[in-house]
Every structure is written in structure tokens, then in C-alpha cells.
Amino acid sequence: MQLSRLLPAKGLSRNFLMQMSFPVFTQASRAMRNNVFYGVMALLLTACAVSPTGRKQLLLMNNQQINTMGVQAFNQLKQTKPIDQDPRTNTYVQCVAGAITSQLGGSRSPWEVRVFQDKSANAFALPGGKIGVNTGLFQVARNPDQLAAVIGHEIGHVLANHSNERTSQQVMVQGGLAAVDAFYGAKLGASHDAVMQGLGLGAEYGVLMPYSRTQESEADIIGLELMARAGFDPRQSLQLWQNMAASGGGQPPEFLSTHPGYDTRMRDLQANMGKAMQLYQAAQAQGRRPNCS
Ligand SMILES: [Zn+2]
């Protein structure tokens, strides 16, 4: 797969829509073209959302659709990847993940957490409340706070609807007609592949395609706040990313290629550390001191 296909579509402007959709309708009447155009625009407007950091997003799937996709993907992974059954490892990861997900509130059902036997230092979270941690991650996330930094970051991707956003972009990029179908509530049909890739199931990358730099930065900021609220030391996120950078070429796709430059990531984390420390101290004062080992 070409990297360009993984990058977010920029500027979903009127011109972009004209290029994407209208060649398909060259035989259609002007009136029909206008109807389609304004229909797409109307649905685009209703599909616009704002991320937790205030960024505008294009979200074409509803929550139920994207959650179902996440659950299906996780079930597939559980059938194909060896699951680590070591009780100690599982208790440890459940402890860290549970402390973070307990801060999310709402009526969400408990998040399912699985540890996979895989040497790559990777982790992921999927819509529908699923978290996967590879055993290889423990080489770089060396204490509970650092593991919390990774899990917080991954849940940040979910909370900010990045799977939905990426899927929506894939649908827009890969097929004007399919996108129009999707807008009108028809089944996704031919754009199914685009949806699967957007969800992060590109076969070329195993589990997850890289997120964009913008999405990575957003997940960093959300993750930092989440770990701090849960009572984990947010300063350990800096050490985590240092460990990740030092691990060199073995970095998994989730943290590779489109991730923010190391210096940028550190600067952004440090810029948000003051607020995170306040949240951390408040959490500690309220007795949230996760004891995970
Ligand atoms: Zn990420």
C-alpha cells in the first residue's frame, strides 16, 4: 500500500467533492447533479464533529457501526494471535487499564483487555471498548506509569473517534460513489475494504495502520490527562517515549512513520505537563493511587 493512501484527505472542499463525485454522474442531468451535490454537502455538514481538543472532524459512521467494527476486529485478533495467559501479567495490565477506564465515566460496559504474545512493542485500543497489549511492550513500558502512558494514549485515539475519522477519510478518498451511497444510508458495499483499512486492518501493517501526526498529538494530550486523572505520574510519559525512541528500528506501526518527531512530541507533552501535574496531584489527594505490580 502506498503511504499516500494512508494519509488523511486534506481540505474536503467543494472542489474536492466535484472531482470525487461528479465524473461518476457525467450522464446524469444537471438537476440530479445538483441534488447529489447539495445532498452530500448537507450530510457532510451533519457529519462534521469536533474532537476533544477542539479540532473539526469528518465522521461518517455512527457510533454503533464503528463500535461493531471494532468488536469484530478484536474477535478476529483473538482467534489469530496467541493470547498470554500468565495470571501475573494479566492482573498487572488489567490493573493499569482498569484504573484508566474507570475515569471515563458514563454507562460504558467494562473494557475488555487482552495481552497478546507478540515481541513488538505495541498496544492498541479499538472502538467498542477493546484494549490489546503485546508482551513486547514491557521492554519499553517498564513500570505501571509508563504502561499507563501507552494505554492512555491508545484510549485517546478511541475517545477522539480517530478510527471513525480515518474510515471516513478512506471512504472519501477511495470512492466518490460509495461515499454518496454511504451518505444516503445505503450499505457500504464496495467501500467495505476502505472501512476495514480505516479501522486499522490493512494487511500490510498487521494490526494497525499509522495514525496521522495530528491524531498522534491529540492522543498524546488526551492520554496524558487520562493517566494523570487515574493517579499515574504523567512525567513518566516523557520517559516512555524516550524508551520508545531508544528502542530504535523495532518500533511498531502505531508509533512509526507518521508519529510526531521525537522533539515535537516531547515539547507538546511538556507544554501540557503543568495541567497534567495538577490533575495528578488532585487524584493522589483523593486517594487514587493505583497499586499495580
Ligand atoms: Zn498513537
Residues whose N, C-alpha, C, O or C-beta is under 5 A from the ligand:
A	BS01	ZN	Y211 E216 A219 E254
